[in-house]
């Protein structure tokens, strides 16, 4: 009789461990993995919406205008002298601002 009680107790404690593992796995998913995926999707949407003529902010803090877009590279023009054109990776673009949008178009 005592061995049955110990077996049942061990089985219930093993079940609690499994429940805790699933619970902590869910917490880790919702705290880390899900926000990273959401941020990656937002970044991909930003990069896919870029067009020549858009004003951009690079990750290094420079403002410029997109001149040309290739697969993973964009050519950005910096400054007002029009001679400073630098090719850079799309991942180096932190923010995009569309030119000449009225307030109604933004909404």
PDB file as gemmi writes it, atoms N, CA and C in Angstrom:
CRYST1    1.000    1.000    1.000  90.00  90.00  90.00 P 1                      
ATOM      1  N   UNK A   1       0.824  -1.189   0.000  1.00  0.00           N  
ATOM      2  CA  UNK A   1       0.000   0.000   0.000  1.00  0.00           C  
ATOM      3  C   UNK A   1       0.864   1.246   0.000  1.00  0.00           C  
ATOM      4  N   UNK A   2       1.945   1.228   0.777  1.00  0.00           N  
ATOM      5  CA  UNK A   2       2.832   2.380   0.843  1.00  0.00           C  
ATOM      6  C   UNK A   2       3.548   2.630  -0.469  1.00  0.00           C  
ATOM      7  N   UNK A   3       3.870   1.543  -1.213  1.00  0.00           N  
ATOM      8  CA  UNK A   3       4.583   1.728  -2.490  1.00  0.00           C  
ATOM      9  C   UNK A   3       3.665   2.351  -3.538  1.00  0.00           C  
ATOM     10  N   UNK A   4       2.373   2.060  -3.457  1.00  0.00           N  
ATOM     11  CA  UNK A   4       1.430   2.675  -4.393  1.00  0.00           C  
ATOM     12  C   UNK A   4       1.322   4.176  -4.130  1.00  0.00           C  
ATOM     13  N   UNK A   5       1.352   4.540  -2.854  1.00  0.00           N  
ATOM     14  CA  UNK A   5       1.283   5.954  -2.492  1.00  0.00           C  
ATOM     15  C   UNK A   5       2.520   6.698  -2.999  1.00  0.00           C  
ATOM     16  N   UNK A   6       3.707   6.068  -2.847  1.00  0.00           N  
ATOM     17  CA  UNK A   6       4.946   6.692  -3.331  1.00  0.00           C  
ATOM     18  C   UNK A   6       4.956   6.812  -4.850  1.00  0.00           C  
ATOM     19  N   UNK A   7       4.435   5.809  -5.545  1.00  0.00           N  
ATOM     20  CA  UNK A   7       4.382   5.848  -7.008  1.00  0.00           C  
ATOM     21  C   UNK A   7       3.432   6.957  -7.471  1.00  0.00           C  
ATOM     22  N   UNK A   8       2.310   7.088  -6.814  1.00  0.00           N  
ATOM     23  CA  UNK A   8       1.344   8.135  -7.167  1.00  0.00           C  
ATOM     24  C   UNK A   8       1.918   9.509  -6.863  1.00  0.00           C  
ATOM     25  N   UNK A   9       2.626   9.626  -5.736  1.00  0.00           N  
ATOM     26  CA  UNK A   9       3.239  10.894  -5.364  1.00  0.00           C  
ATOM     27  C   UNK A   9       4.342  11.275  -6.357  1.00  0.00           C  
ATOM     28  N   UNK A  10       5.157  10.308  -6.768  1.00  0.00           N  
ATOM     29  CA  UNK A  10       6.226  10.566  -7.739  1.00  0.00           C  
ATOM     30  C   UNK A  10       5.630  10.953  -9.088  1.00  0.00           C  
ATOM     31  N   UNK A  11       4.552  10.299  -9.477  1.00  0.00           N  
ATOM     32  CA  UNK A  11       3.918  10.603 -10.753  1.00  0.00           C  
ATOM     33  C   UNK A  11       3.320  12.008 -10.731  1.00  0.00           C  
ATOM     34  N   UNK A  12       2.711  12.409  -9.635  1.00  0.00           N  
ATOM     35  CA  UNK A  12       2.126  13.745  -9.569  1.00  0.00           C  
ATOM     36  C   UNK A  12       3.212  14.817  -9.530  1.00  0.00           C  
ATOM     37  N   UNK A  13       4.334  14.533  -8.843  1.00  0.00           N  
ATOM     38  CA  UNK A  13       5.421  15.527  -8.836  1.00  0.00           C  
ATOM     39  C   UNK A  13       6.064  15.638 -10.214  1.00  0.00           C  
ATOM     40  N   UNK A  14       6.154  14.530 -10.939  1.00  0.00           N  
ATOM     41  CA  UNK A  14       6.686  14.569 -12.305  1.00  0.00           C  
ATOM     42  C   UNK A  14       5.750  15.380 -13.211  1.00  0.00           C  
ATOM     43  N   UNK A  15       4.462  15.228 -13.003  1.00  0.00           N  
ATOM     44  CA  UNK A  15       3.476  15.977 -13.778  1.00  0.00           C  
ATOM     45  C   UNK A  15       3.592  17.486 -13.499  1.00  0.00           C  
ATOM     46  N   UNK A  16       3.844  17.832 -12.243  1.00  0.00           N  
ATOM     47  CA  UNK A  16       4.009  19.250 -11.887  1.00  0.00           C  
ATOM     48  C   UNK A  16       5.253  19.834 -12.548  1.00  0.00           C  
ATOM     49  N   UNK A  17       6.323  19.053 -12.632  1.00  0.00           N  
ATOM     50  CA  UNK A  17       7.545  19.515 -13.308  1.00  0.00           C  
ATOM     51  C   UNK A  17       7.258  19.793 -14.776  1.00  0.00           C  
ATOM     52  N   UNK A  18       6.511  18.902 -15.415  1.00  0.00           N  
ATOM     53  CA  UNK A  18       6.148  19.094 -16.827  1.00  0.00           C  
ATOM     54  C   UNK A  18       5.298  20.349 -16.988  1.00  0.00           C  
ATOM     55  N   UNK A  19       4.354  20.565 -16.089  1.00  0.00           N  
ATOM     56  CA  UNK A  19       3.500  21.750 -16.140  1.00  0.00           C  
ATOM     57  C   UNK A  19       4.344  23.020 -15.978  1.00  0.00           C  
ATOM     58  N   UNK A  20       5.299  23.020 -15.050  1.00  0.00           N  
ATOM     59  CA  UNK A  20       6.172  24.176 -14.855  1.00  0.00           C  
ATOM     60  C   UNK A  20       7.045  24.433 -16.091  1.00  0.00           C  
ATOM     61  N   UNK A  21       7.561  23.379 -16.696  1.00  0.00           N  
ATOM     62  CA  UNK A  21       8.380  23.546 -17.903  1.00  0.00           C  
ATOM     63  C   UNK A  21       7.572  24.168 -19.039  1.00  0.00           C  
ATOM     64  N   UNK A  22       6.351  23.688 -19.223  1.00  0.00           N  
ATOM     65  CA  UNK A  22       5.486  24.252 -20.266  1.00  0.00           C  
ATOM     66  C   UNK A  22       5.158  25.717 -19.949  1.00  0.00           C  
ATOM     67  N   UNK A  23       4.884  25.994 -18.691  1.00  0.00           N  
ATOM     68  CA  UNK A  23       4.559  27.358 -18.278  1.00  0.00           C  
ATOM     69  C   UNK A  23       5.735  28.304 -18.526  1.00  0.00           C  
ATOM     70  N   UNK A  24       6.932  27.898 -18.094  1.00  0.00           N  
ATOM     71  CA  UNK A  24       8.111  28.752 -18.307  1.00  0.00           C  
ATOM     72  C   UNK A  24       8.473  28.867 -19.776  1.00  0.00           C  
ATOM     73  N   UNK A  25       8.267  27.802 -20.545  1.00  0.00           N  
ATOM     74  CA  UNK A  25       8.492  27.869 -21.997  1.00  0.00           C  
ATOM     75  C   UNK A  25       7.569  28.895 -22.644  1.00  0.00           C  
ATOM     76  N   UNK A  26       6.301  28.915 -22.221  1.00  0.00           N  
ATOM     77  CA  UNK A  26       5.354  29.899 -22.741  1.00  0.00           C  
ATOM     78  C   UNK A  26       5.736  31.317 -22.366  1.00  0.00           C  
ATOM     79  N   UNK A  27       6.185  31.501 -21.133  1.00  0.00           N  
ATOM     80  CA  UNK A  27       6.610  32.838 -20.698  1.00  0.00           C  
ATOM     81  C   UNK A  27       7.803  33.315 -21.517  1.00  0.00           C  
ATOM     82  N   UNK A  28       8.778  32.446 -21.731  1.00  0.00           N  
ATOM     83  CA  UNK A  28       9.959  32.817 -22.530  1.00  0.00           C  
ATOM     84  C   UNK A  28       9.543  33.161 -23.950  1.00  0.00           C  
ATOM     85  N   UNK A  29       8.616  32.388 -24.536  1.00  0.00           N  
ATOM     86  CA  UNK A  29       8.152  32.665 -25.894  1.00  0.00           C  
ATOM     87  C   UNK A  29       7.509  34.049 -25.978  1.00  0.00           C  
ATOM     88  N   UNK A  30       6.599  34.353 -25.069  1.00  0.00           N  
ATOM     89  CA  UNK A  30       5.883  35.621 -25.137  1.00  0.00           C  
ATOM     90  C   UNK A  30       6.730  36.818 -24.710  1.00  0.00           C  
ATOM     91  N   UNK A  31       7.794  36.589 -23.955  1.00  0.00           N  
ATOM     92  CA  UNK A  31       8.646  37.695 -23.510  1.00  0.00           C  
ATOM     93  C   UNK A  31       9.801  37.983 -24.476  1.00  0.00           C  
ATOM     94  N   UNK A  32      10.278  36.985 -25.217  1.00  0.00           N  
ATOM     95  CA  UNK A  32      11.457  37.201 -26.063  1.00  0.00           C  
ATOM     96  C   UNK A  32      11.218  36.900 -27.533  1.00  0.00           C  
ATOM     97  N   UNK A  33      10.806  35.724 -27.858  1.00  0.00           N  
ATOM     98  CA  UNK A  33      10.735  35.300 -29.259  1.00  0.00           C  
ATOM     99  C   UNK A  33       9.659  36.050 -30.021  1.00  0.00           C  
ATOM    100  N   UNK A  34       8.477  36.171 -29.462  1.00  0.00           N  
ATOM    101  CA  UNK A  34       7.368  36.840 -30.159  1.00  0.00           C  
ATOM    102  C   UNK A  34       7.669  38.316 -30.442  1.00  0.00           C  
ATOM    103  N   UNK A  35       8.177  39.104 -29.489  1.00  0.00           N  
ATOM    104  CA  UNK A  35       8.502  40.499 -29.801  1.00  0.00           C  
ATOM    105  C   UNK A  35       9.602  40.636 -30.864  1.00  0.00           C  
ATOM    106  N   UNK A  36      10.576  39.716 -30.864  1.00  0.00           N  
ATOM    107  CA  UNK A  36      11.622  39.766 -31.883  1.00  0.00           C  
ATOM    108  C   UNK A  36      11.044  39.518 -33.268  1.00  0.00           C  
ATOM    109  N   UNK A  37      10.135  38.571 -33.389  1.00  0.00           N  
ATOM    110  CA  UNK A  37       9.506  38.298 -34.682  1.00  0.00           C  
ATOM    111  C   UNK A  37       8.682  39.494 -35.140  1.00  0.00           C  
ATOM    112  N   UNK A  38       7.976  40.121 -34.224  1.00  0.00           N  
ATOM    113  CA  UNK A  38       7.167  41.293 -34.568  1.00  0.00           C  
ATOM    114  C   UNK A  38       8.065  42.427 -35.051  1.00  0.00           C  
ATOM    115  N   UNK A  39       9.181  42.643 -34.360  1.00  0.00           N  
ATOM    116  CA  UNK A  39      10.120  43.690 -34.748  1.00  0.00           C  
ATOM    117  C   UNK A  39      10.739  43.387 -36.117  1.00  0.00           C  
ATOM    118  N   UNK A  40      11.040  42.125 -36.392  1.00  0.00           N  
ATOM    119  CA  UNK A  40      11.606  41.739 -37.675  1.00  0.00           C  
ATOM    120  C   UNK A  40      10.603  41.981 -38.801  1.00  0.00           C  
ATOM    121  N   UNK A  41       9.326  41.679 -38.575  1.00  0.00           N  
ATOM    122  CA  UNK A  41       8.297  41.919 -39.589  1.00  0.00           C  
ATOM    123  C   UNK A  41       8.142  43.411 -39.864  1.00  0.00           C  
ATOM    124  N   UNK A  42       8.199  44.241 -38.811  1.00  0.00           N  
ATOM    125  CA  UNK A  42       8.099  45.686 -38.999  1.00  0.00           C  
ATOM    126  C   UNK A  42       9.277  46.211 -39.804  1.00  0.00           C  
ATOM    127  N   UNK A  43      10.462  45.685 -39.543  1.00  0.00           N  
ATOM    128  CA  UNK A  43      11.660  46.100 -40.264  1.00  0.00           C  
ATOM    129  C   UNK A  43      11.573  45.696 -41.737  1.00  0.00           C  
ATOM    130  N   UNK A  44      11.086  44.482 -42.002  1.00  0.00           N  
ATOM    131  CA  UNK A  44      10.917  44.030 -43.383  1.00  0.00           C  
ATOM    132  C   UNK A  44       9.887  44.886 -44.114  1.00  0.00           C  
ATOM    133  N   UNK A  45       8.811  45.274 -43.433  1.00  0.00           N  
ATOM    134  CA  UNK A  45       7.800  46.133 -44.050  1.00  0.00           C  
ATOM    135  C   UNK A  45       8.391  47.511 -44.358  1.00  0.00           C  
ATOM    136  N   UNK A  46       9.225  48.027 -43.462  1.00  0.00           N  
ATOM    137  CA  UNK A  46       9.886  49.312 -43.683  1.00  0.00           C  
ATOM    138  C   UNK A  46      10.783  49.241 -44.908  1.00  0.00           C  
ATOM    139  N   UNK A  47      11.572  48.177 -45.015  1.00  0.00           N  
ATOM    140  CA  UNK A  47      12.492  48.044 -46.137  1.00  0.00           C  
ATOM    141  C   UNK A  47      11.761  47.822 -47.457  1.00  0.00           C  
ATOM    142  N   UNK A  48      10.654  47.117 -47.426  1.00  0.00           N  
ATOM    143  CA  UNK A  48       9.920  46.878 -48.666  1.00  0.00           C  
ATOM    144  C   UNK A  48       9.174  48.126 -49.139  1.00  0.00           C  
ATOM    145  N   UNK A  49       8.914  49.065 -48.238  1.00  0.00           N  
ATOM    146  CA  UNK A  49       8.195  50.283 -48.631  1.00  0.00           C  
ATOM    147  C   UNK A  49       9.124  51.399 -49.105  1.00  0.00           C  
ATOM    148  N   UNK A  50      10.446  51.173 -49.029  1.00  0.00           N  
ATOM    149  CA  UNK A  50      11.395  52.221 -49.451  1.00  0.00           C  
ATOM    150  C   UNK A  50      11.347  52.421 -50.956  1.00  0.00           C  
ATOM    151  N   UNK A  51      11.441  53.684 -51.367  1.00  0.00           N  
ATOM    152  CA  UNK A  51      11.454  54.043 -52.786  1.00  0.00           C  
ATOM    153  C   UNK A  51      12.472  55.151 -52.988  1.00  0.00           C  
ATOM    154  N   UNK A  52      13.008  55.267 -54.213  1.00  0.00           N  
ATOM    155  CA  UNK A  52      13.907  56.395 -54.485  1.00  0.00           C  
ATOM    156  C   UNK A  52      13.209  57.724 -54.209  1.00  0.00           C  
ATOM    157  N   UNK A  53      13.928  58.624 -53.573  1.00  0.00           N  
ATOM    158  CA  UNK A  53      13.373  59.920 -53.212  1.00  0.00           C  
ATOM    159  C   UNK A  53      12.963  60.007 -51.752  1.00  0.00           C  
ATOM    160  N   UNK A  54      12.883  58.873 -51.062  1.00  0.00           N  
ATOM    161  CA  UNK A  54      12.525  58.873 -49.646  1.00  0.00           C  
ATOM    162  C   UNK A  54      13.684  59.396 -48.812  1.00  0.00           C  
ATOM    163  N   UNK A  55      13.365  60.154 -47.777  1.00  0.00           N  
ATOM    164  CA  UNK A  55      14.377  60.592 -46.814  1.00  0.00           C  
ATOM    165  C   UNK A  55      14.567  59.472 -45.796  1.00  0.00           C  
ATOM    166  N   UNK A  56      15.821  59.198 -45.458  1.00  0.00           N  
ATOM    167  CA  UNK A  56      16.112  58.104 -44.530  1.00  0.00           C  
ATOM    168  C   UNK A  56      17.034  58.567 -43.421  1.00  0.00           C  
ATOM    169  N   UNK A  57      16.966  57.851 -42.322  1.00  0.00           N  
ATOM    170  CA  UNK A  57      17.890  58.009 -41.205  1.00  0.00           C  
ATOM    171  C   UNK A  57      18.633  56.692 -41.088  1.00  0.00           C  
ATOM    172  N   UNK A  58      19.964  56.747 -41.117  1.00  0.00           N  
ATOM    173  CA  UNK A  58      20.747  55.523 -41.009  1.00  0.00           C  
ATOM    174  C   UNK A  58      20.958  55.174 -39.540  1.00  0.00           C  
ATOM    175  N   UNK A  59      21.401  53.951 -39.302  1.00  0.00           N  
ATOM    176  CA  UNK A  59      21.649  53.515 -37.933  1.00  0.00           C  
ATOM    177  C   UNK A  59      22.814  54.277 -37.306  1.00  0.00           C  
ATOM    178  N   UNK A  60      23.659  54.887 -38.129  1.00  0.00           N  
ATOM    179  CA  UNK A  60      24.778  55.671 -37.591  1.00  0.00           C  
ATOM    180  C   UNK A  60      24.393  57.130 -37.366  1.00  0.00           C  
ATOM    181  N   UNK A  61      23.143  57.495 -37.683  1.00  0.00           N  
ATOM    182  CA  UNK A  61      22.658  58.833 -37.367  1.00  0.00           C  
ATOM    183  C   UNK A  61      22.718  59.828 -38.503  1.00  0.00           C  
ATOM    184  N   UNK A  62      23.026  59.391 -39.715  1.00  0.00           N  
ATOM    185  CA  UNK A  62      23.088  60.300 -40.856  1.00  0.00           C  
ATOM    186  C   UNK A  62      21.740  60.352 -41.566  1.00  0.00           C  
ATOM    187  N   UNK A  63      21.371  61.557 -42.008  1.00  0.00           N  
ATOM    188  CA  UNK A  63      20.163  61.743 -42.804  1.00  0.00           C  
ATOM    189  C   UNK A  63      20.553  61.821 -44.258  1.00  0.00           C  
ATOM    190  N   UNK A  64      19.756  61.204 -45.126  1.00  0.00           N  
ATOM    191  CA  UNK A  64      20.042  61.240 -46.544  1.00  0.00           C  
ATOM    192  C   UNK A  64      18.797  60.950 -47.348  1.00  0.00           C  
ATOM    193  N   UNK A  65      18.974  60.884 -48.672  1.00  0.00           N  
ATOM    194  CA  UNK A  65      17.872  60.625 -49.596  1.00  0.00           C  
ATOM    195  C   UNK A  65      18.249  59.413 -50.439  1.00  0.00           C  
ATOM    196  N   UNK A  66      17.321  58.499 -50.606  1.00  0.00           N  
ATOM    197  CA  UNK A  66      17.576  57.306 -51.410  1.00  0.00           C  
ATOM    198  C   UNK A  66      17.602  57.704 -52.887  1.00  0.00           C  
ATOM    199  N   UNK A  67      18.661  57.295 -53.568  1.00  0.00           N  
ATOM    200  CA  UNK A  67      18.808  57.552 -55.002  1.00  0.00           C  
ATOM    201  C   UNK A  67      18.419  56.323 -55.803  1.00  0.00           C  
ATOM    202  N   UNK A  68      18.877  55.148 -55.358  1.00  0.00           N  
ATOM    203  CA  UNK A  68      18.615  53.908 -56.090  1.00  0.00           C  
ATOM    204  C   UNK A  68      18.512  52.755 -55.094  1.00  0.00           C  
ATOM    205  N   UNK A  69      17.719  51.747 -55.456  1.00  0.00           N  
ATOM    206  CA  UNK A  69      17.549  50.573 -54.608  1.00  0.00           C  
ATOM    207  C   UNK A  69      17.856  49.338 -55.441  1.00  0.00           C  
ATOM    208  N   UNK A  70      18.738  48.488 -54.908  1.00  0.00           N  
ATOM    209  CA  UNK A  70      19.029  47.192 -55.510  1.00  0.00           C  
ATOM    210  C   UNK A  70      18.565  46.117 -54.539  1.00  0.00           C  
ATOM    211  N   UNK A  71      18.972  44.889 -54.721  1.00  0.00           N  
ATOM    212  CA  UNK A  71      18.476  43.779 -53.887  1.00  0.00           C  
ATOM    213  C   UNK A  71      18.635  44.061 -52.398  1.00  0.00           C  
ATOM    214  N   UNK A  72      19.865  44.057 -51.901  1.00  0.00           N  
ATOM    215  CA  UNK A  72      20.114  44.296 -50.479  1.00  0.00           C  
ATOM    216  C   UNK A  72      20.854  45.593 -50.241  1.00  0.00           C  
ATOM    217  N   UNK A  73      21.018  46.391 -51.276  1.00  0.00           N  
ATOM    218  CA  UNK A  73      21.810  47.609 -51.197  1.00  0.00           C  
ATOM    219  C   UNK A  73      20.975  48.804 -51.643  1.00  0.00           C  
ATOM    220  N   UNK A  74      21.183  49.922 -50.982  1.00  0.00           N  
ATOM    221  CA  UNK A  74      20.581  51.188 -51.410  1.00  0.00           C  
ATOM    222  C   UNK A  74      21.706  52.204 -51.574  1.00  0.00           C  
ATOM    223  N   UNK A  75      21.520  53.114 -52.509  1.00  0.00           N  
ATOM    224  CA  UNK A  75      22.470  54.213 -52.681  1.00  0.00           C  
ATOM    225  C   UNK A  75      21.825  55.444 -52.087  1.00  0.00           C  
ATOM    226  N   UNK A  76      22.489  56.004 -51.087  1.00  0.00           N  
ATOM    227  CA  UNK A  76      21.953  57.141 -50.350  1.00  0.00           C  
ATOM    228  C   UNK A  76      22.832  58.354 -50.608  1.00  0.00           C  
ATOM    229  N   UNK A  77      22.168  59.475 -50.861  1.00  0.00           N  
ATOM    230  CA  UNK A  77      22.873  60.739 -51.100  1.00  0.00           C  
ATOM    231  C   UNK A  77      22.818  61.560 -49.817  1.00  0.00           C  
ATOM    232  N   UNK A  78      23.998  61.995 -49.372  1.00  0.00           N  
ATOM    233  CA  UNK A  78      24.104  62.766 -48.140  1.00  0.00           C  
ATOM    234  C   UNK A  78      24.538  64.184 -48.462  1.00  0.00           C  
ATOM    235  N   UNK A  79      24.062  65.136 -47.677  1.00  0.00           N  
ATOM    236  CA  UNK A  79      24.493  66.527 -47.815  1.00  0.00           C  
ATOM    237  C   UNK A  79      23.812  67.232 -48.970  1.00  0.00           C  
ATOM    238  N   UNK A  80      24.185  68.477 -49.155  1.00  0.00           N  
ATOM    239  CA  UNK A  80      23.542  69.286 -50.188  1.00  0.00           C  
ATOM    240  C   UNK A  80      24.417  69.456 -51.431  1.00  0.00           C  
ATOM    241  N   UNK A  81      25.644  68.920 -51.429  1.00  0.00           N  
ATOM    242  CA  UNK A  81      26.510  69.114 -52.584  1.00  0.00           C  
ATOM    243  C   UNK A  81      26.253  68.109 -53.696  1.00  0.00           C  
ATOM    244  N   UNK A  82      25.417  67.132 -53.478  1.00  0.00           N  
ATOM    245  CA  UNK A  82      24.991  66.132 -54.455  1.00  0.00           C  
ATOM    246  C   UNK A  82      26.136  65.247 -54.961  1.00  0.00           C  
ATOM    247  N   UNK A  83      27.299  65.318 -54.352  1.00  0.00           N  
ATOM    248  CA  UNK A  83      28.412  64.482 -54.780  1.00  0.00           C  
ATOM    249  C   UNK A  83      28.702  63.368 -53.790  1.00  0.00           C  
ATOM    250  N   UNK A  84      28.005  63.327 -52.704  1.00  0.00           N  
ATOM    251  CA  UNK A  84      28.269  62.332 -51.663  1.00  0.00           C  
ATOM    252  C   UNK A  84      27.198  61.253 -51.732  1.00  0.00           C  
ATOM    253  N   UNK A  85      27.426  60.264 -52.563  1.00  0.00           N  
ATOM    254  CA  UNK A  85      26.504  59.128 -52.715  1.00  0.00           C  
ATOM    255  C   UNK A  85      27.208  57.879 -52.216  1.00  0.00           C  
ATOM    256  N   UNK A  86      26.589  57.217 -51.260  1.00  0.00           N  
ATOM    257  CA  UNK A  86      27.224  56.070 -50.621  1.00  0.00           C  
ATOM    258  C   UNK A  86      26.293  54.862 -50.715  1.00  0.00           C  
ATOM    259  N   UNK A  87      26.798  53.740 -51.241  1.00  0.00           N  
ATOM    260  CA  UNK A  87      26.004  52.513 -51.197  1.00  0.00           C  
ATOM    261  C   UNK A  87      26.047  51.923 -49.788  1.00  0.00           C  
ATOM    262  N   UNK A  88      24.928  51.442 -49.315  1.00  0.00           N  
ATOM    263  CA  UNK A  88      24.876  50.832 -47.983  1.00  0.00           C  
ATOM    264  C   UNK A  88      23.840  49.718 -47.968  1.00  0.00           C  
ATOM    265  N   UNK A  89      23.945  48.863 -46.980  1.00  0.00           N  
ATOM    266  CA  UNK A  89      23.005  47.765 -46.815  1.00  0.00           C  
ATOM    267  C   UNK A  89      21.643  48.299 -46.388  1.00  0.00           C  
ATOM    268  N   UNK A  90      20.587  47.605 -46.785  1.00  0.00           N  
ATOM    269  CA  UNK A  90      19.242  48.003 -46.352  1.00  0.00           C  
ATOM    270  C   UNK A  90      19.103  47.941 -44.836  1.00  0.00           C  
ATOM    271  N   UNK A  91      19.820  47.032 -44.207  1.00  0.00           N  
ATOM    272  CA  UNK A  91      19.727  46.893 -42.753  1.00  0.00           C  
ATOM    273  C   UNK A  91      20.264  48.106 -42.020  1.00  0.00           C  
ATOM    274  N   UNK A  92      21.033  48.970 -42.705  1.00  0.00           N  
ATOM    275  CA  UNK A  92      21.589  50.169 -42.078  1.00  0.00           C  
ATOM    276  C   UNK A  92      20.582  51.313 -42.052  1.00  0.00           C  
ATOM    277  N   UNK A  93      19.406  51.116 -42.618  1.00  0.00           N  
ATOM    278  CA  UNK A  93      18.359  52.146 -42.617  1.00  0.00           C  
ATOM    279  C   UNK A  93      17.497  51.942 -41.372  1.00  0.00           C  
ATOM    280  N   UNK A  94      17.438  52.969 -40.527  1.00  0.00           N  
ATOM    281  CA  UNK A  94      16.684  52.880 -39.279  1.00  0.00           C  
ATOM    282  C   UNK A  94      15.266  53.440 -39.412  1.00  0.00           C  
ATOM    283  N   UNK A  95      15.093  54.480 -40.233  1.00  0.00           N  
ATOM    284  CA  UNK A  95      13.774  55.097 -40.375  1.00  0.00           C  
ATOM    285  C   UNK A  95      13.638  55.663 -41.784  1.00  0.00           C  
ATOM    286  N   UNK A  96      12.408  55.677 -42.281  1.00  0.00           N  
ATOM    287  CA  UNK A  96      12.117  56.192 -43.619  1.00  0.00           C  
ATOM    288  C   UNK A  96      11.011  57.225 -43.494  1.00  0.00           C  
ATOM    289  N   UNK A  97      11.187  58.341 -44.182  1.00  0.00           N  
ATOM    290  CA  UNK A  97      10.155  59.375 -44.222  1.00  0.00           C  
ATOM    291  C   UNK A  97       9.807  59.630 -45.672  1.00  0.00           C  
ATOM    292  N   UNK A  98       8.534  59.471 -45.994  1.00  0.00           N  
ATOM    293  CA  UNK A  98       8.065  59.677 -47.366  1.00  0.00           C  
ATOM    294  C   UNK A  98       7.968  61.174 -47.642  1.00  0.00           C  
ATOM    295  N   UNK A  99       8.432  61.617 -48.808  1.00  0.00           N  
ATOM    296  CA  UNK A  99       8.352  63.047 -49.129  1.00  0.00           C  
ATOM    297  C   UNK A  99       6.964  63.440 -49.634  1.00  0.00           C  
ATOM    298  N   UNK A 100       6.601  64.679 -49.411  1.00  0.00           N  
ATOM    299  CA  UNK A 100       5.400  65.299 -49.988  1.00  0.00           C  
ATOM    300  C   UNK A 100       4.103  64.569 -49.657  1.00  0.00           C  
ATOM    301  N   UNK A 101       3.958  64.047 -48.467  1.00  0.00           N  
ATOM    302  CA  UNK A 101       2.695  63.453 -48.074  1.00  0.00           C  
ATOM    303  C   UNK A 101       1.889  64.480 -47.294  1.00  0.00           C  
ATOM    304  N   UNK A 102       0.649  64.659 -47.703  1.00  0.00           N  
ATOM    305  CA  UNK A 102      -0.224  65.556 -46.952  1.00  0.00           C  
ATOM    306  C   UNK A 102      -0.732  64.800 -45.719  1.00  0.00           C  
ATOM    307  N   UNK A 103      -1.353  65.487 -44.806  1.00  0.00           N  
ATOM    308  CA  UNK A 103      -1.826  64.853 -43.580  1.00  0.00           C  
ATOM    309  C   UNK A 103      -2.953  63.853 -43.871  1.00  0.00           C  
ATOM    310  N   UNK A 104      -3.760  64.095 -44.881  1.00  0.00           N  
ATOM    311  CA  UNK A 104      -4.832  63.159 -45.218  1.00  0.00           C  
ATOM    312  C   UNK A 104      -4.263  61.847 -45.747  1.00  0.00           C  
ATOM    313  N   UNK A 105      -3.177  61.900 -46.531  1.00  0.00           N  
ATOM    314  CA  UNK A 105      -2.576  60.691 -47.062  1.00  0.00           C  
ATOM    315  C   UNK A 105      -1.920  59.877 -45.966  1.00  0.00           C  
ATOM    316  N   UNK A 106      -1.374  60.540 -44.940  1.00  0.00           N  
ATOM    317  CA  UNK A 106      -0.725  59.818 -43.847  1.00  0.00           C  
ATOM    318  C   UNK A 106      -1.727  59.046 -43.012  1.00  0.00           C  
ATOM    319  N   UNK A 107      -2.928  59.566 -42.876  1.00  0.00           N  
ATOM    320  CA  UNK A 107      -3.956  58.896 -42.068  1.00  0.00           C  
ATOM    321  C   UNK A 107      -4.535  57.775 -42.858  1.00  0.00           C  
TER     322      UNK A 107                                                      
END                                                                             
